């Protein structure tokens, strides 16, 4: 199998191009995960469960509104740039102003809701600080251009430089025993660094921002196409963030800190399926335009790859949850192990969803993603209300697992238009478990 893969890389320029792009992104993510876990673990030990719970509560509360600032336009913009390369400046310019307006709206909502719901002035200030980075990151629309051109190395470079600088500052804050507020201030610096480096890279490619144009009619069309994704993005954020907000409200800061430790170890892997999906997305779009049989073959290959990676992560984490938790965060966080075992199971459905999301977008039926996300988010909230009082943080983890399973898998069996997604997920999951069918699928890989 290794020989066949190496042969493909030597002889097929398309396979080599996507392989290099994906490997670079995953390699960078691996470095980010390790560094983030090390720094995060040291922060958790330094702050203790209570303050660490406060920190993650603020991040989760603000994160609920991040989907508004993103406006769900990223994947649509990439598709439009691939379909009509001559419109790239109009796409980027319009996307920039939509992102900027969305981030301002998100920040205003955070400030208003925090002013109403929070009595502690310190937490209100923390929330205000945490609402600033999305505004600065409006220029991240440039990364969609990198995706369309399959040159995500520029995104990686910006993220890695910012990561090392910010991580060094956090370690200094810990060594100097500085107040928790400094960990929020550094979030602004992180956003500013990534944005600045990305702008320099875009100029390095001999591209000019002054050529970008805003098109009101295109903005309306973009919002029309992406509004289901805006809504779905918000619902997906609810899955990831609402549990910590509810634990903080229903239990206390210490419980939030313990749960945050489990989530940190689980969510460290969440970006991997979206990295793989974003890197392979141009290949799926091209196949859909050219040949439906090739498109279905690539969908199958993408599912096999995503499921295989998911299972390679989930199984070891479940088996080693107790020693992993104690080693990373210390004995005081030992109660997080069971929550980790439950929460990591939801990763499988995130990997499945990362393929289904793009499949529906390519076929223009992304409204079903919105419907499933809505039902899944509501079920998450209801299950949290039911399970947290009786099971504590383990109940929140179980609620996340069940709601993800429904939204990203079982819900596709309900509507006739999406039933093929449900069957494809089942079929390819079985292929991965049997190994040999999955190997035969992967070895047929062809790309442009």
ChimeraX attribute file (.defattr): number of C-alpha atoms within 10 A of each C-alpha:
attribute: neighborCount
match mode: 1-to-1
recipient: residues
	/A:1	10
	/A:2	8
	/A:3	8
	/A:4	12
	/A:5	14
	/A:6	12
	/A:7	11
	/A:8	19
	/A:9	17
	/A:10	11
	/A:11	10
	/A:12	15
	/A:13	14
	/A:14	15
	/A:15	19
	/A:16	18
	/A:17	16
	/A:18	22
	/A:19	16
	/A:20	18
	/A:21	21
	/A:22	23
	/A:23	15
	/A:24	16
	/A:25	21
	/A:26	18
	/A:27	13
	/A:28	17
	/A:29	21
	/A:30	15
	/A:31	13
	/A:32	17
	/A:33	19
	/A:34	12
	/A:35	15
	/A:36	18
	/A:37	18
	/A:38	16
	/A:39	17
	/A:40	22
	/A:41	20
	/A:42	19
	/A:43	21
	/A:44	24
	/A:45	18
	/A:46	15
	/A:47	19
	/A:48	17
	/A:49	23
	/A:50	16
	/A:51	18
	/A:52	24
	/A:53	27
	/A:54	24
	/A:55	25
	/A:56	22
	/A:57	27
	/A:58	22
	/A:59	19
	/A:60	22
	/A:61	21
	/A:62	24
	/A:63	22
	/A:64	22
	/A:65	24
	/A:66	21
	/A:67	23
	/A:68	22
	/A:69	23
	/A:70	27
	/A:71	26
	/A:72	23
	/A:73	21
	/A:74	21
	/A:75	19
	/A:76	20
	/A:77	22
	/A:78	26
	/A:79	20
	/A:80	17
	/A:81	21
	/A:82	19
	/A:83	15
	/A:84	10
	/A:85	13
	/A:86	11
	/A:87	14
	/A:88	21
	/A:89	20
	/A:90	18
	/A:91	26
	/A:92	25
	/A:93	21
	/A:94	23
	/A:95	31
	/A:96	21
	/A:97	18
	/A:98	21
	/A:99	26
	/A:100	20
	/A:101	17
	/A:102	22
	/A:103	27
	/A:104	20
	/A:105	15
	/A:106	24
	/A:107	24
	/A:108	15
	/A:109	15
	/A:110	22
	/A:111	17
	/A:112	12
	/A:113	11
	/A:114	21
	/A:115	17
	/A:116	10
	/A:117	9
	/A:118	12
	/A:119	10
	/A:120	10
	/A:121	11
	/A:122	11
	/A:123	18
	/A:124	21
	/A:125	17
	/A:126	22
	/A:127	25
	/A:128	20
	/A:129	20
	/A:130	22
	/A:131	28
	/A:132	19
	/A:133	20
	/A:134	26
	/A:135	22
	/A:136	22
	/A:137	23
	/A:138	23
	/A:139	21
	/A:140	23
	/A:141	24
	/A:142	21
	/A:143	21
	/A:144	23
	/A:145	22
	/A:146	17
	/A:147	25
	/A:148	23
	/A:149	14
	/A:150	20
	/A:151	19
	/A:152	22
	/A:153	19
	/A:154	18
	/A:155	21
	/A:156	20
	/A:157	17
	/A:158	19
	/A:159	21
	/A:160	17
	/A:161	14
	/A:162	20
	/A:163	19
	/A:164	15
	/A:165	14
	/A:166	18
	/A:167	18
	/A:168	12
	/A:169	15
	/A:170	20
	/A:171	16
	/A:172	12
	/A:173	17
	/A:174	18
	/A:175	11
	/A:176	9
	/A:177	11
	/A:178	12
	/A:179	11
	/A:180	17
	/A:181	14
	/A:182	13
	/A:183	18
	/A:184	19
	/A:185	15
	/A:186	19
	/A:187	16
	/A:188	19
	/A:189	16
	/A:190	21
	/A:191	20
	/A:192	17
	/A:193	19
	/A:194	23
	/A:195	22
	/A:196	15
	/A:197	18
	/A:198	23
	/A:199	18
	/A:200	13
	/A:201	17
	/A:202	17
	/A:203	12
	/A:204	10
	/A:205	8
	/A:206	7
	/A:207	14
	/A:208	12
	/A:209	13
	/A:210	8
	/A:211	11
	/A:212	18
	/A:213	18
	/A:214	17
	/A:215	15
	/A:216	10
	/A:217	9
	/A:218	14
	/A:219	18
	/A:220	12
	/A:221	12
	/A:222	22
	/A:223	18
	/A:224	12
	/A:225	19
	/A:226	22
	/A:227	18
	/A:228	21
	/A:229	29
	/A:230	20
	/A:231	21
	/A:232	26
	/A:233	24
	/A:234	26
	/A:235	25
	/A:236	23
	/A:237	19
	/A:238	26
	/A:239	24
	/A:240	20
	/A:241	20
	/A:242	24
	/A:243	28
	/A:244	28
	/A:245	22
	/A:246	19
	/A:247	26
	/A:248	20
	/A:249	12
	/A:250	16
	/A:251	15
	/A:252	14
	/A:253	23
	/A:254	19
	/A:255	23
	/A:256	28
	/A:257	28
	/A:258	25
	/A:259	31
	/A:260	29
	/A:261	29
	/A:262	28
	/A:263	20
	/A:264	17
	/A:265	23
	/A:266	22
	/A:267	18
	/A:268	16
	/A:269	20
	/A:270	18
	/A:271	16
	/A:272	22
	/A:273	24
	/A:274	18
	/A:275	19
	/A:276	23
	/A:277	23
	/A:278	23
	/A:279	26
	/A:280	22
	/A:281	25
	/A:282	20
	/A:283	20
	/A:284	23
	/A:285	20
	/A:286	17
	/A:287	20
	/A:288	19
	/A:289	12
	/A:290	11
	/A:291	10
	/A:292	11
	/A:293	11
	/A:294	18
	/A:295	19
	/A:296	16
	/A:297	18
	/A:298	23
	/A:299	24
	/A:300	20
	/A:301	21
	/A:302	24
	/A:303	27
	/A:304	27
	/A:305	20
	/A:306	26
	/A:307	25
	/A:308	20
	/A:309	16
	/A:310	24
	/A:311	18
	/A:312	10
	/A:313	17
	/A:314	19
	/A:315	14
	/A:316	10
	/A:317	21
	/A:318	18
	/A:319	11
	/A:320	12
	/A:321	23
	/A:322	18
	/A:323	14
	/A:324	17
	/A:325	24
	/A:326	16
	/A:327	13
	/A:328	18
	/A:329	25
	/A:330	15
	/A:331	13
	/A:332	13
	/A:333	25
	/A:334	19
	/A:335	19
	/A:336	25
	/A:337	24
	/A:338	19
	/A:339	24
	/A:340	29
	/A:341	23
	/A:342	23
	/A:343	26
	/A:344	26
	/A:345	25
	/A:346	25
	/A:347	24
	/A:348	25
	/A:349	22
	/A:350	26
	/A:351	27
	/A:352	26
	/A:353	25
	/A:354	22
	/A:355	25
	/A:356	25
	/A:357	20
	/A:358	21
	/A:359	22
	/A:360	17
	/A:361	20
	/A:362	18
	/A:363	10
	/A:364	11
	/A:365	16
	/A:366	21
	/A:367	18
	/A:368	21
	/A:369	25
	/A:370	23
	/A:371	16
	/A:372	21
	/A:373	29
	/A:374	20
	/A:375	15
	/A:376	25
	/A:377	25
	/A:378	15
	/A:379	20
	/A:380	29
	/A:381	20
	/A:382	13
	/A:383	20
	/A:384	26
	/A:385	18
	/A:386	14
	/A:387	18
	/A:388	21
	/A:389	14
	/A:390	11
	/A:391	13
	/A:392	17
	/A:393	28
	/A:394	23
	/A:395	22
	/A:396	28
	/A:397	29
	/A:398	25
	/A:399	27
	/A:400	28
	/A:401	21
	/A:402	19
	/A:403	25
	/A:404	29
	/A:405	21
	/A:406	20
	/A:407	25
	/A:408	27
	/A:409	23
	/A:410	18
	/A:411	22
	/A:412	22
	/A:413	15
	/A:414	11
	/A:415	11
	/A:416	9
	/A:417	12
	/A:418	18
	/A:419	16
	/A:420	13
	/A:421	24
	/A:422	19
	/A:423	15
	/A:424	17
	/A:425	25
	/A:426	13
	/A:427	14
	/A:428	24
	/A:429	21
	/A:430	15
	/A:431	20
	/A:432	21
	/A:433	14
	/A:434	11
	/A:435	13
	/A:436	10
	/A:437	14
	/A:438	21
	/A:439	16
	/A:440	13
	/A:441	19
	/A:442	19
	/A:443	14
	/A:444	12
	/A:445	16
	/A:446	16
	/A:447	18
	/A:448	13
